[in-house]
Amino acid sequence: MKIRDIKVIVTCPGRNFVTLKITTDEGVHGLGDATVNGRELAVVSYIEEHVAPCLIGRDPQQSEDIWQYLYRGAYWRRGPITMAAIAAVDTALWDIKAKIAGLPLYQLLGGRSRNGVMVYGHANGRDIEETCDEVARYRELGYLAIRAQCGVPGLASTYGVSADKMFYEPADANLPTENIWSSERYIDHVPKLFDTLRERFGFDPHLLHDVHHRLTPIEAARVGKSLEPYRLFWLEDAVPAENQDGFRIIRQHTVTPLAVGEVFNTVWDCKTLIEEQLIDYIRATVVHAGGITHLRRIADFIAGLETGSPASPTLRDALATDLVTDAVLASAKSGRWTEPGA
């Protein structure tokens, strides 16, 4: 069996999504997601000009060899564009492998180790009252975990808070929207949100919050400390993800669980965070962290350390590969798992 054709499909609605289709000479095809939000066409060019020509005629069942070839064979390694391209190829090859075997993908990954995956919904509002109403709506739908965001008084707009309900779409225009930010106003306001939520809903729902990388380490430590009474499931992206030392400062000052990683591309981006237990959840994605092959390496790295640090591969802004992540989670034994459900 040989790879006969590789096609990149760019589609929407509302924004670009990039899908890779690999077809063999025996008519078996596999699909992979290559979407990098805001840089979608860069991945298209990378695949069409630098990846696809290298794969025609190769055996699609040699997914490990192809992964190593694409990762090690290029002088410029890693980065979101390269790893998204590799991820799309890898996922499509696993899709082909499962179709040839006539088995669901999780069976090829070691079989099922869990019965389900808890998902969370994204509740956001212009103010605390509206956010509370959105949390109530997710509760009525049966969600056990809800991420809560709200506008900050005195700021005209806040990234992560939009008019969208029942799904989360941060992109609101063809070009990025600029926001005026105030850490002081935010730090003073966010505890009020969760105080109101716990007062209204108690401690049954798991509540999450995303800072969107906007704070300094000591500011994030203050927020984490102030939110401890409200027992968040996690505080996400408290500081810029590339500053791993920043999480050491946060960890010294608060026991609020920390999550980061959706912008990570390889295990090397989170190696220190995992080894030193500076975070509680690593939110690496199938689409952006090298596909199924490499996402499993991140999960196995955590399991091998036996630190008790939960692993949480999650998938944002990806289409069919939501099910691919579930397949990885179903066969992975380490840690607790959650992924966005809205």
C-alpha positions as CSV (number, residue, x, y, z in Angstrom):
1,M,0.0,0.0,0.0
2,K,1.3,3.5,-1.0
3,I,0.2,7.0,-0.5
4,R,-1.3,8.1,-3.8
5,D,-2.7,11.6,-3.1
6,I,-2.6,14.3,-0.5
7,K,-5.2,17.1,-0.5
8,V,-5.5,20.1,1.7
9,I,-9.1,21.4,2.2
10,V,-9.8,24.9,3.5
11,T,-13.3,25.5,4.6
12,C,-15.5,27.4,7.1
13,P,-18.2,28.8,8.2
14,G,-17.1,31.9,10.0
15,R,-13.4,31.2,9.9
16,N,-10.9,29.0,8.1
17,F,-10.5,25.3,9.1
18,V,-7.8,23.2,7.5
19,T,-8.4,19.5,6.8
20,L,-5.9,17.1,5.3
21,K,-7.0,14.1,3.3
22,I,-4.5,11.3,2.5
23,T,-5.6,8.7,0.0
24,T,-3.8,5.4,-0.7
25,D,-3.5,3.5,-4.0
26,E,-6.0,1.0,-2.6
27,G,-8.7,3.7,-2.1
28,V,-8.4,4.0,1.7
29,H,-8.3,7.5,3.0
30,G,-7.6,9.2,6.3
31,L,-8.4,12.7,7.6
32,G,-6.4,15.0,9.9
33,D,-6.9,18.5,11.2
34,A,-4.2,21.2,10.5
35,T,-6.0,24.3,11.8
36,V,-3.8,26.9,13.5
37,N,-6.1,29.8,14.5
38,G,-5.2,33.0,12.7
39,R,-2.4,31.4,10.7
40,E,-4.4,28.7,8.8
41,L,-3.0,29.5,5.3
42,A,0.5,29.3,6.6
43,V,-0.1,25.6,7.4
44,V,-1.7,25.0,4.0
45,S,1.4,26.3,2.3
46,Y,3.7,24.3,4.5
47,I,1.9,21.1,3.8
48,E,1.4,21.6,0.1
49,E,5.0,22.8,-0.6
50,H,7.1,21.0,1.9
51,V,5.3,18.0,3.3
52,A,3.0,16.5,0.6
53,P,5.7,16.0,-2.1
54,C,7.8,14.0,0.4
55,L,5.1,11.5,1.3
56,I,3.8,10.4,-2.1
57,G,4.7,6.8,-2.6
58,R,5.4,6.1,1.0
59,D,3.8,3.3,3.0
60,P,1.0,4.9,5.1
61,Q,1.2,2.2,7.7
62,Q,4.6,3.3,8.7
63,S,3.3,6.2,10.8
64,E,6.1,6.3,13.3
65,D,8.8,6.4,10.6
66,I,6.9,9.2,8.8
67,W,6.5,11.1,12.0
68,Q,10.3,10.9,12.7
69,Y,11.1,11.8,9.1
70,L,9.0,14.9,9.2
71,Y,10.2,16.0,12.6
72,R,13.9,15.2,12.4
73,G,14.3,15.6,8.7
74,A,13.7,19.4,8.7
75,Y,16.4,21.7,9.9
76,W,13.8,24.1,11.4
77,R,12.1,21.9,14.0
78,R,9.0,22.5,16.2
79,G,6.9,25.6,16.1
80,P,3.1,25.8,15.6
81,I,3.1,25.6,11.8
82,T,5.5,22.6,11.6
83,M,3.9,20.7,14.4
84,A,0.3,21.3,13.1
85,A,1.3,20.0,9.7
86,I,2.9,16.9,11.3
87,A,-0.2,16.4,13.5
88,A,-2.5,16.4,10.5
89,V,-0.4,13.8,8.7
90,D,-0.1,11.7,11.8
91,T,-3.8,11.7,12.5
92,A,-4.7,10.9,8.9
93,L,-2.3,8.0,9.0
94,W,-3.8,6.6,12.2
95,D,-7.2,7.0,10.6
96,I,-6.0,4.9,7.7
97,K,-4.4,2.3,10.1
98,A,-7.7,1.9,12.0
99,K,-9.7,1.5,8.8
100,I,-7.4,-1.1,7.5
101,A,-7.6,-3.0,10.9
102,G,-11.4,-2.6,11.0
103,L,-11.1,-1.4,14.6
104,P,-11.9,1.8,16.5
105,L,-8.8,3.9,17.0
106,Y,-8.7,3.5,20.8
107,Q,-8.3,-0.3,20.3
108,L,-5.1,0.3,18.4
109,L,-3.9,2.5,21.2
110,G,-4.2,-0.2,23.9
111,G,-7.9,-0.4,24.5
112,R,-10.3,1.4,26.8
113,S,-9.1,2.4,30.3
114,R,-12.1,4.7,31.1
115,N,-15.8,4.9,30.4
116,G,-16.1,8.6,29.6
117,V,-14.6,12.1,29.5
118,M,-15.9,15.0,31.5
119,V,-16.4,18.1,29.3
120,Y,-16.8,21.7,30.3
121,G,-18.9,24.5,28.9
122,H,-17.8,28.1,28.4
123,A,-20.1,30.6,30.2
124,N,-19.4,34.3,29.6
125,G,-21.2,37.5,30.1
126,R,-20.8,41.3,30.0
127,D,-21.1,41.4,33.8
128,I,-21.3,39.0,36.8
129,E,-25.1,38.7,36.6
130,E,-25.1,37.6,32.9
131,T,-22.3,35.2,33.5
132,C,-24.2,33.6,36.4
133,D,-27.2,33.2,34.1
134,E,-25.1,31.4,31.5
135,V,-23.6,29.1,34.2
136,A,-27.2,28.3,35.2
137,R,-28.0,27.4,31.6
138,Y,-25.1,25.0,31.4
139,R,-26.1,23.5,34.7
140,E,-29.6,22.8,33.3
141,L,-28.0,21.0,30.4
142,G,-26.2,18.7,32.8
143,Y,-22.6,20.1,32.6
144,L,-20.5,19.1,35.6
145,A,-17.7,21.6,34.8
146,I,-18.1,25.2,33.6
147,R,-15.5,27.8,32.7
148,A,-16.7,31.3,33.8
149,Q,-15.6,34.6,32.3
150,C,-17.0,38.0,32.5
151,G,-16.4,41.6,31.5
152,V,-14.3,43.9,33.7
153,P,-15.9,47.1,34.9
154,G,-14.2,50.2,33.3
155,L,-12.9,48.2,30.3
156,A,-14.8,48.6,27.0
157,S,-14.1,44.9,26.0
158,T,-12.3,41.9,27.4
159,Y,-10.8,39.1,25.3
160,G,-12.6,35.8,26.1
161,V,-15.9,37.5,26.6
162,S,-18.1,37.7,23.5
163,A,-21.7,37.7,22.4
164,D,-21.5,34.0,21.5
165,K,-23.5,31.7,23.7
166,M,-23.4,27.9,23.8
167,F,-20.0,27.9,22.0
168,Y,-16.8,29.7,22.3
169,E,-15.4,31.7,19.4
170,P,-12.8,34.3,20.3
171,A,-12.2,35.5,16.7
172,D,-14.7,38.3,16.0
173,A,-13.2,39.9,12.9
174,N,-10.8,39.3,10.0
175,L,-8.1,41.1,11.9
176,P,-7.4,40.8,15.7
177,T,-9.4,43.1,17.9
178,E,-7.2,45.2,20.2
179,N,-8.3,45.6,23.9
180,I,-7.3,48.1,26.5
181,W,-6.3,46.1,29.6
182,S,-6.0,46.8,33.3
183,S,-4.5,44.1,35.6
184,E,-5.5,46.1,38.6
185,R,-9.2,46.2,37.7
186,Y,-9.2,42.5,36.7
187,I,-7.5,41.4,39.9
188,D,-10.0,43.3,42.0
189,H,-13.0,42.0,40.0
190,V,-12.5,38.3,39.4
191,P,-12.9,37.2,43.1
192,K,-16.3,38.9,43.1
193,L,-17.4,36.7,40.1
194,F,-16.6,33.5,41.9
195,D,-17.9,34.6,45.2
196,T,-21.2,35.2,43.5
197,L,-21.1,31.9,41.6
198,R,-20.4,29.9,44.8
199,E,-23.1,31.8,46.7
200,R,-25.6,30.9,44.0
201,F,-24.6,27.4,42.9
202,G,-22.6,26.1,45.9
203,F,-19.6,23.9,45.5
204,D,-21.2,21.1,43.4
205,P,-20.2,22.4,39.9
206,H,-16.5,22.4,38.9
207,L,-15.7,26.0,38.1
208,L,-12.8,27.0,35.8
209,H,-11.3,30.3,34.7
210,D,-9.0,31.5,31.9
211,V,-6.6,34.4,32.5
212,H,-5.4,34.3,28.8
213,H,-1.7,34.8,29.6
214,R,-2.3,38.4,30.7
215,L,-0.7,38.6,34.2
216,T,2.9,38.7,35.5
217,P,3.8,35.8,37.8
218,I,3.3,37.7,41.0
219,E,0.0,39.1,39.8
220,A,-1.1,35.6,38.9
221,A,0.0,34.4,42.4
222,R,-2.3,37.1,43.9
223,V,-5.2,36.0,41.8
224,G,-4.7,32.3,42.6
225,K,-4.5,33.1,46.3
226,S,-7.6,35.2,46.2
227,L,-9.5,32.4,44.5
228,E,-8.6,29.7,46.9
229,P,-11.8,29.9,49.0
230,Y,-13.8,29.2,45.8
231,R,-12.0,25.9,45.0
232,L,-11.5,26.3,41.2
233,F,-11.0,23.1,39.2
234,W,-8.2,25.1,37.5
235,L,-6.8,28.5,36.8
236,E,-5.8,28.5,33.1
237,D,-3.0,30.3,31.3
238,A,-2.2,32.6,34.2
239,V,1.1,33.8,32.7
240,P,2.6,33.6,29.2
241,A,3.1,29.9,28.5
242,E,6.7,30.2,27.3
243,N,7.8,31.5,30.7
244,Q,8.0,28.2,32.6
245,D,9.8,29.9,35.5
246,G,6.8,32.1,36.1
247,F,4.8,29.1,37.2
248,R,7.4,28.4,39.9
249,I,6.6,31.8,41.5
250,I,2.9,31.2,41.3
251,R,3.2,27.7,42.9
252,Q,5.1,29.2,45.8
253,H,2.1,31.4,46.7
254,T,-1.1,29.5,46.0
255,V,-2.7,26.0,46.0
256,T,-5.2,26.9,43.2
257,P,-4.7,24.2,40.5
258,L,-2.9,25.5,37.4
259,A,-3.5,24.6,33.8
260,V,-1.6,25.6,30.6
261,G,-0.5,24.1,27.3
262,E,-2.9,24.6,24.4
263,V,-0.1,26.7,22.6
264,F,2.5,24.0,23.3
265,N,4.0,22.1,20.4
266,T,6.1,19.4,22.0
267,V,7.0,17.7,25.3
268,W,9.9,20.1,25.6
269,D,7.6,23.0,26.1
270,C,6.2,21.4,29.3
271,K,9.0,19.2,30.4
272,T,10.1,21.4,33.4
273,L,6.4,22.1,34.3
274,I,5.7,18.4,34.5
275,E,8.9,17.2,36.2
276,E,8.7,19.9,39.0
277,Q,4.9,19.6,39.3
278,L,4.5,23.4,38.6
279,I,1.1,22.8,37.0
280,D,-1.8,20.4,37.5
281,Y,-3.1,20.1,34.0
282,I,-1.2,20.1,30.7
283,R,-3.7,21.2,28.0
284,A,-1.7,20.0,24.9
285,T,-3.8,19.3,21.8
286,V,-3.8,16.7,19.1
287,V,-3.8,19.4,16.4
288,H,-1.0,21.5,17.8
289,A,1.3,19.0,19.6
290,G,2.3,16.7,16.8
291,G,-0.8,14.5,16.5
292,I,-1.7,11.2,18.2
293,T,1.9,9.9,18.2
294,H,3.4,12.8,20.1
295,L,0.4,13.5,22.4
296,R,0.7,10.0,23.7
297,R,4.4,10.6,24.4
298,I,3.4,13.6,26.5
299,A,0.8,11.5,28.4
300,D,3.3,8.6,28.8
301,F,6.0,11.1,30.1
302,I,3.6,12.1,32.9
303,A,2.6,8.5,33.7
304,G,6.3,7.5,33.8
305,L,7.1,10.1,36.4
306,E,4.3,8.8,38.6
307,T,4.1,12.3,40.2
308,G,0.3,12.3,40.5
309,S,0.2,15.3,38.2
310,P,-3.0,15.0,36.1
311,A,-2.8,15.2,32.4
312,S,-5.5,17.0,30.4
313,P,-5.0,16.9,26.7
314,T,-7.8,19.1,25.4
315,L,-8.9,20.2,22.0
316,R,-10.0,23.7,21.0
317,D,-11.1,24.8,17.6
318,A,-10.6,21.4,16.0
319,L,-13.3,19.5,14.2
320,A,-13.3,15.7,13.7
321,T,-10.2,15.3,15.8
322,D,-12.3,15.9,18.9
323,L,-13.0,12.2,18.6
324,V,-9.3,11.5,18.1
325,T,-8.5,13.1,21.4
326,D,-11.3,11.1,23.0
327,A,-9.6,8.0,21.6
328,V,-6.3,8.9,23.1
329,L,-8.0,9.7,26.5
330,A,-9.9,6.4,26.4
331,S,-6.7,4.4,26.2
332,A,-4.6,6.5,28.6
333,K,-4.5,5.6,32.2
334,S,-2.7,8.5,33.9
335,G,-4.4,11.4,35.5
336,R,-7.8,13.1,35.2
337,W,-9.1,14.4,31.9
338,T,-11.3,17.2,30.8
339,E,-11.9,18.9,27.5
340,P,-14.1,21.8,26.3
341,G,-17.6,20.8,25.4
342,A,-18.9,24.0,23.9
